[in-house]
Amino acid sequence: MMKNIRLLALDIDGTILTQEKKLTDRTRKAIEAAAEAGITVALVTGRPLQGIPDELMSLRGLGYVISSNGAVTTDLTHHRVLRRAALDPETAIGIIRLPKRLDLIYAVFIDSIGYCEPEPFDRHISLIDNPGLETYIRKSRRITCDMDGQIRKAVNGVENIWLVTRDQSERDELNRQINGQWNVRTVLTGTVDIEIGSPRADKGLALSELARCLTVGKSGIMAIGDNGNDIGMLQAAGVSVAMGNADDEVKALADIVTDNNHEDGAAKIIEELCR
């Protein structure tokens, strides 16, 4: 299954990072070995580009990043954006009326930066008990007191809107309302989280388009992920790998289930690929 792989697509959180948001030495070496073997390596993540740890961006041989759940594809070698799939400002302004009215934590991602209003940001930080997650949030967010104005200035549109509900039933109802009113794509990345983007902001679509640019067929793609937002990416790959800590629906569609992210599950598969 692995002998023809030319493009390796890697999710970040829950996949190549541990729960503490760390990259192990074994995983780093495995990824760099794949690149040295001539395999194109792409990070495919829900994070904005600004929120990707320096230790990942400095991986030797890293070629591409697909960020914000498929909204933006960046060619790191030539320092250029290859693809964008963004919400228009008026749609984004309409959507954020919902979390504002419900007093929810939310962020709006523009040009790889998540913009937050002061009170929701402080409330979000107060709820975090994972130092690695807090570092990511502080690195990738900026405070604004004029969210509508910030959105209207977004020349490239809005990459993603992320919001946190109080419970799963509220999440499901809000998800229904959003999809009923706007032409968007929503991803339920947790029991209380909703991420909203363009209908074309999909990891699988972005990965398939990148593969076409590289003249790599589906059989030449391996993808490794763990969450519901990775399903499109795994379906776009000739070899799909689910982490041991993956959601059951992700494991069910994967060709291979590896060990979890605390056991270097991704590294073990990449090492096998290199062999």
C-alpha angles and dihedrals in degrees: 000000000000105000096092098043113134102157124051116195116195130190113212115210113059090005118058094005124066122234086268088058093248130141110223120222091241093055093046092051092048093052093047091047090055091052091047088052089060099261115138109236122208128179110219111192148153088230121098115248090254090058098057111109118251090237089064097042088053095054108131111249098014105152110175144016124204104195141180093034094304099320096118133029115195127194102214095190095058096027095234140123111244099184140014130188108179140164115246114247097249092053090049092049090051093050096050090058086078100059090039092054092046094044093237131159109257144155134201117214118216124168091348095309126106113223119207136179114242101250098046089046093052091046091051093050091049090058096051117101097170113088092203092053092048090052090052093048094049092047096049101040136080127189121238130177092196108053095166091052091047090053094047089055091055102115091181095043128239117312098197145343117215124192138173122217127200097246142354096267091055089047092052093047093048091047089053092050094049095049091045094054106035138037097242142124117244127195123198101213096170141005090276103020129099125183118195126198145144116303086249094051096102129131091223096051092046093048092048091050091049090050091052090052088053092044090240117146124218091263089060095059128090118186128188123194147138113203140067092259088062095061095091090049093050091048090052092056129085089217116034121192127193122199119239087245092051126123114270092247090055092050091048094060098038124103090215134026113203132185121289127274092263090058098049090254093163092047092053092055093045091050089053089049091053091050 
